[in-house]
Amino acid sequence: MPEVKVYNQEGQETGQITLADDIFDVPIKPYLIYEVVKWQLACRRAGTASTKTRGEVRGGGRKPWRQKGTGRARQGSIRAPHWVGGGVVFGPKPRSWAYSLPKKVRKQALKIALTSKLKSGRLRVVDNIKLDEIKTKKFIGIMKNLGLPKALIVTPERNKELELASRNVSEFQVMPREGLNVYDILRYDHLVILQNAIPKIEESLRS
């Protein structure tokens, strides 16, 4: 079983913790990571792009000129697709890009992402992060103590104080362990997990 050091918010080592093999030491399969990230980004797409067809644009109710005798090409409407201001052919319409992905695949990809962070030395376990006041400066100071330039911080449950203190700093994101996902783990250089969140993460990935 892999063992990692535990640090306090001053950056000092306070002990060690043993992580579960079936969560933090699984075979790396990049194709699963790819499938889950693609699925996550597809589900996040707004799908609100919309264009008007020739039946939806304004105008074009009558024939622009008579069929024969003008010397010009025949036209039925000034809102045909080849006219300026006409409708769009095969343009986008509002739709959902979401699709389903097996739960087992999603869980396995999350295990792989956690294993990858651990094996690359970018997983940090911290016993607790507590702010005496909700200030961004205080939060950044703690991150400097830990030597983290860009990190995702995972808490056992929602921590509004940390979320408020970090929301103006784009290099960091605080999320409860329920929101832990593959895309955000990969998006940040380091992964910081509060010690009390580890048993909950391991339990949820086994269920």
Helices and strands as residue ranges (DSSP letters): E 3-7, E 13-18, H 21-24, H 30-44, H 103-119, E 123-126, H 136-145, E 151-155, H 160-166, E 172-176, G 177-179, H 182-187, E 190-194, H 197-206
